[in-house]
């Protein structure tokens, strides 16, 4: 069965960097676009950024442009989210998904808290 497992969340200070990783299994990873979503407390879940099966980055949220970068390793079946210059507004549960604008599967999420 399809499994998406996120790693790397935690508590960081404003201005810090953090890298999230997602390990995918149960499907042919190279055939699917992947994405990261997030849901902040009291807010709707939003698309952070996506990446096509070929590695093209798409749909980067304005709030993270220039700070967050998605990447994938088709040999390791992983998709990462490199986050820089984190601020308290980035506090959220971050989800790895199969699919970007049309999401078929969700991971359980990893919590990122940005606080001094």
N, C-alpha and C positions, 0 to 999 in steps of 0.2 A: 504494500500500500504506500501511497505517497506520504512522505514525511519531510517536514521542514523544521530544523532545529536551530534556534538562534543562540549565539554566544557573545559575550563581551560587554554586556551592560554593567552598570554600576554607578557609583556616586563620584562625580568629578567637580572640580571648581570651575567657575566661569573662566573662559579663555583657554581651557584645556582641549586636548584632542582625545579621541576615543575611536577604536575600530571595532565594528560589529561584524560577526561572521555568521553565515547561515550554511549549514550542511544539508544538502538535498539528497533524497534517496527514494527509490520506488518508481522511478520513471526515467525516461531518456532525457537527461538534463539538457543536452545540446539542442533539443528541439523546441525549447520553451523560453519565452521572455520571462524575466524575473523582476522583482521590485521590492522596495522597502516602503512600508507605510508606517505611520505613527499615530498614536492617539494620546493627546495630552489630557490631563484631568479636566473633566467638564466640557470637553470639546469633541467634535466629530473626528472620526478617523480620516486621515488625509494621506494622499500619495506623496511620498518624499521624492523618490526618483526611481526610474526603471531602466532596464537594460535589455536589449533584444538578444535573441539567441546568438546572433553574430557578434555581439559585444558593443553595439551602438547604444550610447546613453541617450535616453529620452525622458521627457516629462519631469524635468527637474523643478521642484517647487521654488517659487521666487524667494521664499524665506531661507532657503539653504544654498542658493546659487553662489558659487565661489567658495563655499565652505565644506560641502559634503560631496563625496565622489563615490559612485558605485562602480564595482568591478566584478568580474566573474572569472573563475578558473574552470574551464570545461573538462580538464583532466581530473580535477579533484571534486567536481560537483559542488562547488562552493560559490557563494555570492557575498561579497563584502561591502560594507559601508564605512568609508573613512570619513570621520567627522572632525572638523577643526573649528577653532574659535567658538567653542560651545558657549551658549548663554542660557540663562534660566528658562527662556521660552522654548528651548529644545527639550526640556523635561517631558518625557512621554514614555509610553510602552512602544517599542519598535518591533514591527512584524515583518518577517520575510514572507513573500508571496510568490506563488507560481502564477504568472500573468501580471500585467501592469494595470491597464485600464479595465480589463476583464479578468478578475481574479477567480481562480478555480480552487486554490488551496491556500490556507493560512498556517503559519507557524503559531506557536503559543505565545510568542513575544518575549522580549527582554526589556527590562526597565532601565532607562537612563535618567538619572537625576543630576541636574546641574545646579549646584548650590555652594555658597561659601560658608 
